Every structure is written in C-alpha cells, then in structure tokens.
C-alpha cells in the first residue's frame, strides 16, 4: 500500500491532532461540568452539556485524523526501511 500524503504532512497532522484532542477534551469536560469561567456570563451558552457533546464530536473527528495520518506516517517508515527510492 502506498502513502497518500508526504511524510512531513503525515507527521505534522499527527502531532497537531494529538494537541487538538487534548485541548478540545479539556474544554468539553469543563463545559460538561459547568465551569464558572465558561458558563458564568449572560453571553455564554445556557446548556453546557449540548456544547460539550458538540466539542466531543470534534474530538472524534480529530481522532480519525490522528489514526489516518499516523498510519500514513507508518507507511512512510515501512517504505523507507525497504530501501525504496523516494523522488
């Protein structure tokens, strides 16, 4: 199986996905718990659990990016170990 994206793009996407998963998970947990800094103003959302579900949906999308890009990076590693010539 051949990689679809370049090695640099694959590893960059993997690293960015890890950070996005961590940051968005923390935000979703804070919204779910009704943290005062996020829910305390009249301009903030009234239903923190609905916001939390939406943010967790974004986390699952980034998990998909992480898996896809990680597999692409591993394909590059496997291809380089075989001694393939990269152009």
C-alpha positions in Angstrom: 0.0 0.0 0.0 1.3 3.4 -1.0 1.1 6.5 1.2 -1.4 9.2 0.0 0.4 12.2 1.7 4.0 13.1 2.2 5.9 12.1 5.3 6.1 15.6 6.6 2.4 16.2 6.2 1.5 12.9 7.8 3.6 13.6 10.9 2.6 17.2 11.2 -1.1 16.2 11.0 -0.5 13.5 13.7 1.1 16.0 16.1 -1.5 18.6 15.6 -4.2 16.1 16.0 -2.8 15.0 19.4 -2.8 18.6 20.6 -6.3 19.2 19.3 -7.6 16.1 21.0 -6.1 17.1 24.3 -7.2 20.8 24.2 -10.7 20.0 23.0 -11.2 17.2 25.5 -10.3 19.6 28.4 -12.7 22.2 27.0 -15.5 19.7 26.6 -15.0 18.4 30.2 -15.1 22.0 31.5 -18.4 22.7 29.6 -19.9 19.4 30.8 -19.1 20.3 34.5 -20.5 23.8 34.1 -17.2 25.5 35.0 -17.9 29.1 36.1 -15.4 30.7 33.8 -17.1 29.2 30.8 -20.7 29.3 31.9 -20.9 32.4 34.3 -21.8 35.2 31.9 -25.1 36.1 30.3 -23.5 35.9 26.9 -22.3 32.3 27.4 -24.3 29.2 26.4 -27.1 28.1 28.6 -26.7 24.4 28.0 -23.1 23.3 28.7 -23.9 19.6 28.1 -25.0 20.4 24.5 -21.8 22.4 23.9 -19.8 19.5 25.4 -21.4 17.0 23.0 -20.6 19.2 20.0 -16.9 19.6 21.1 -16.6 15.8 21.7 -17.8 15.3 18.1 -14.9 17.4 17.0 -12.6 15.3 19.2 -13.8 12.2 17.4 -13.1 13.8 14.1 -9.5 14.6 15.2 -9.2 11.0 16.4 -9.9 10.0 12.9 -7.3 12.4 11.6 -4.8 11.0 14.1 -5.4 7.4 13.0 -5.3 8.2 9.3 -2.2 10.4 9.5 -0.4 8.1 11.9 -1.0 5.2 9.5 0.3 7.3 6.6 3.4 8.1 8.6 4.0 4.4 9.4 3.6 3.6 5.7 6.5 6.0 5.0 8.6 4.4 7.7 7.9 1.0 6.4 8.7 2.1 2.8 12.0 3.7 3.9 13.1 0.5 5.6 12.7 -1.5 2.4 15.2 0.8 0.7 12.7 2.3 -1.7 13.9 5.3 -3.7 11.9 8.4 -2.9 11.6 11.1 -5.5 
